[in-house]
Amino acid sequence: MEKDCELYKDLDRVLITRDEIAAKVRELGAQITNDFRGKKPVLVCILKGASVFFTDLIREIDLPVTLDFMAISSYGSATKTSGVVRILKDLDHDIVGKDVIVVEDIVDTGITLSYLKKILEQRGAKSLKIATLLDKPARRKIQDLHVDYVCFDIPDAFVVGYGLDYDQVYRNLPDIGVLSPRIYADN
């Protein structure tokens, strides 16, 4: 996709390029491979936003991994979390005694991941780590949430692309960009 396409016109600027993303995903995959050597971790993709990051990341991990998926909502079509977390799709497999890595697209307030972490710990995971493409520490409301693997720290801006959306649009942008406020100002 070229940067003169229609979707790029809705961005104020490209924040992280596809090449920068690819390099960081390779680096993170190597780090997870090293940290989990000799283990068979379960990687849990948080749908839909993390799906693009997840598929690229798992191809960079040189371990026997299993995959599972969850869908969680706290945004709807808004640009800020509602604070109400709902599980829309739960895991298909038991995680008792397993090393689990939750793969998320962005950590913002931390409310959703804090809630999810408690649930998965109660289900008996042997260990639980969090990997995220983007971390937005300026917006964190849950201060004690530890994110184990972070590709990029970003400023407090509404971003889209590489799986991240606004009202289900922009996920297919290969770069991550700051969405122009004119797109969501009326919501």
Residue, then its C-alpha position, 0 to 999 in steps of 0.5 A: m500500500e502506497k502512502d498516497c492511498e486514501l487511508y493515509k489522507d486521514l492521518d496527521r502523520v505516520l508515527i512508526t513505519r512498516d520497516e521500523i515495525a518489522a525490525k522491532v518484531r524480529e527483535l522481540g521474537a528473538q527475545i521471546t525465543n531466548d527467554f522461553r528456550g526449552k518451553k512451549p508457550v501458549l500465545v494468546c492473541i487479543l482480537k482484533g487489534a493484535s492480529v496483524f502484530f500476532t501473526d508477524l510475531i509468531r513467525e519470529i519465535d523459534l519455539p514450539v508454540t500453541l496459539d489461542f485467541m480472545a476478544i475483549s472490548s472496552y472501547g466500542s466505537a469510541t476513542k477512549t475506553s469505557g472502563v467496562v471490560r467484556i469478554l466477547k470470545d474466550l480461550d478455546h483451551d485450558i491454560v492450567g500449568k502452561d506458560v502464557i504470553v498475552v499478545e496485545d496491540i496497545v496498552d493504554t490505561g491498563i484497565t483491560l489488561s489488568y482485568l484479563k491478567k487476573i482472569l488468566e492467573q485464576r485459571g492456573a497459568k504457570s506463568l503469565k507475560i504480556a507482549t505489546l506492540l505499543d505502550k502509551p504510559a502517559r494514559r496508564k490508570i493501573q500503575d502496577l500493571h507490568v508489561d514484559y515485552v514492548c516494541f514501542d512507547i508512544p505519546d498520548a495520541f490516537v493511533v491507527g494502522y497495523g491492526l489498530d482501528y477507529d470504528q473498525v477502519y484503518r487496520n490494513l494500514p501497514d504503518i502506524g499513524v496518528l489519526s486526524p481529529r477531524i475524523y473522530a471529532d464528532n464522536 
